[in-house]
Amino acid sequence: MAHKQQFKSFADMIQGSKTPILVDFYASWCGPCQVMAQVLEQVKPQVGDAVTFVKVDTEKYPTIAARWGIQAVPTLILFKDGKPIDRIEGLLQPRTLLERLRAQVNLPVG
């Protein structure tokens, strides 16, 4: 689902993206995070290339998590043009997540 890419910094990644980026802040020990990962896998095919999905392990990247004020996991932040435009804390159903994305991004209809 989320493809691994190397960037000099998280800021470079979100600033340089031509598409909105949905960042999943998670921790490997977090049960709800694993459920959220499954939700993202269900939503990704419906979103296609309109949104890039990225996962950030808050244990490995605590400075990124702190920079964006991540208090609880899972937290999703949707970035567009380098700025956060939506923030979701906790679990969502796939349909609800899709509706939230549709409200912010021009998604393909299908």
Helices and strands as residue ranges (DSSP letters): H 10-16, E 21-26, H 31-47, G 48-50, E 52-57, H 62-67, E 75-80, E 83-89, H 94-104
